[in-house]
């Protein structure tokens, strides 16, 4: 390549890279409807493809979330089913060398229920929680062999209020961690006196014959708006 050709190439480079040429070329392109329409279509098509992809991924994500909620619900129900024969007793202080079975049997007598050791498969104090200042106030978990005995014991819990010995004793269902959180959340957000549990499920008493069951926290939030 001779010197003349090199000069031509350099002149072309200088012209195409000059600010005046770039400015003029840009103005020409922007004033061209054909160019603007073509760019607009390309960008628009790309945006539509991205939006369609986002919608598809969002739909898949929502479906996975729904499936996860369903799986968690099934696991929770299965765990709660395993606790259906249990109750928790609060308000009986822990004493060294105590016979917890005798304590439960005597409590049962005050509720009008005749029990023996053979009717129970597990009775013991639970470890105190970290938040408990008085470590002697540990709940007693009672596992019944027959659910009928458990239900009778639980149904008679209100009789404790009329007993001087057991007036500070409370008998609750043995809830899963999730159901317990659900119950406590309902108690803090709604009228505590209207919130109760039955067979491990959390309900709110509305009117006679009308009871609202809560499955997740969002159900309680919705109830607040009614």
N, C-alpha and C positions, 0 to 999 in steps of 0.2 A: 504494500500500500504506500503510495507516494505522499509527499508533503501536502499536496493540494487536497487529496482525499481526507487526510487527517484534519486539515483546517475546516473542511466542510462538516465533518463529524463533530468537531468541537463547537462550531457555530450552532449546529442543531441542538447540541446539549445545552449550550448557554441560553438559547432561545426558549427551549422547553422548560428550563429550570428557573427562568427569570420570573420575578414576582409579577411583573406586568402581564406576561403571557398567561401565567397561572390564573391571575385575577380575571382576565378577559375570557379565558377558556371556561372558567367556572361560571361566569355570568351567562355565557352562551348556552352551557348545559342546563342551567336553571331556567332559562327562558325557553327551553325546548320542551314542549308538552309531551312529545314522544318519550324523551328521556325521563322526565319526572313521572309520567304514568307507568313507565316500565319499572323504575325503582320502587314506586309506591306499591305496585303489584307484587314485586319480589318480597318486599318487607312485610306486606299484608299477608301473603301466603305463609311466610315463615312464622309470623305471629299466630296465625290460625292453627298451624301445626303444633306450635308450642302450647297453645291454649288447650287444644284437643288432648295433648299428652298430659298436661297438668290435670285436666278433668278426669282422664282415665286413671291416673295414679291416685287422685283424691278419692275416686270411687272405690278403687281396690283397697286403699288405706282404711276407708270407713267400713268396708266389708270385713277386713281383718280385725278392726277394733270391735265390731259387733260380735265376731266369732270369739274373740278373746274374752269379752264380757260374758258370753254364754258359757264358755269353758270355766271361767272363774266362778260363775254362779253354780254350775254343776258340782264343782269341787267343794264349794261352801256348803251346798245342800247335803252332799255326801258326808262332810265332816260334822254338820249339825245332826244328821241322822244318827251318827255314832254317839252323840251325847244325849239322845232322847230319853234315856233312863236315868240321867243324872240330875241332881239339884245342888245348889250352892247355899250354904247356911252362913250368914254373917251375924256377928254380934256375940258370939260365944268365945271368950278369951282362951288363949292357949295356956294350958297348965302342964307342968312337968309330970311325967308318969300318969297322965290321964288316960282313961279308956274311952276313946272317941265313939266306939260302937255303942257303949252304954249311954253316952250323952245323946246320941241320935235316937235310940230306942225310947229313952225317957221323954224326949221332945215329941216323939210320935205319940206317946200316950196322952200328952197334953192336947194333942190335935185329934184325939179319938181314934188313933190308928194303932193296932197291935202288930208290933214287929219283933223279929228275932234276928240274931246274927246270920242265920241261914237265908234271910231275905235280902241280904246285902252282899255285893261282890267287892266293894271297895269303899272304905271310909277313912279319910285322913285329912289333916290340915294342909292347906296349900302354903307354899312359901310366901312370906310377906312381900308385898310390892316395894319397890325402891322409894315410892312416894309416901309410904306409910310410916308415920313417926312412932306409933305404938306397935312394936313388933309382936305383941301378944294377940293383936286383933287380926288373926289369920282366918280366912274363910275355910269352912269345912266342905269338902266335896263328898257327896254320897252317891254311890252307884247302886241302883236297885236291880235285882234279878228280873223282876216283873214290872213292866211299864204301868200296870194297873196300880201297884203299890206306890210307884213314883207319882202318878197323877193324883192319887188320893192324898198323899203327903203334901203335894204342892197346892192342891185345892184347899187344904185346911190351914194354909199359912196365915190367913187373917185372924185366926183364933189366938195367935200370939199377942195381939194387941190387948186382949182381955186377960192376959196372964201377967201377974207381977213378976214372975220368974223369967218370962220370955218376951216381955213387952219391948225390949230393945233388939230382939232377934228378927232378922229378915231372911226370907227364903226366896231364892231366885232360880230361874232356869239356868242351865249351864250353856252359855252361848259361845259360838265360834268368835274368834277375834273380830272378824268382819261384822257379824251381827251385833256384837257388843258395841262396836264403834257406831254402827247404824242406830242402835237404840239410844246411845248417849247423845248422838247428834240430834235425834228427834226430840229428846228431852230438853235440850238447850234451845232449840228453835221453835218448838210448839209448846202447848200447854202440857206440862209434865204429867199432870194428873190424868190426861186423856191418852197417854202413851203407855202401851203395855206389850208384853210378849206372850205368844201362845205357840207351843211346840217349836220354840226357837225362832219363830218369825216375829217381825216387828209390826205393830198395828197402832192406829189411832182411832179411838172411839169418837164417832161423829154424832150420831143419834141412835136411838134404840133400833137395832137391826141394821145399822149402817156403820161399817168398820172399814177403814182404809189401810191396806197393807203396803208397806214400803219395801222395795227391793234394793234400791240404791239411794245414795245421798240426793241425787237429782230429784227423786220422787218427793222428798221432803221439801226441797226448795220450791217445787211446783205447788205443793200444798199451801205454802205460805202466800202464794199469789191468788188463791181462791177466795 
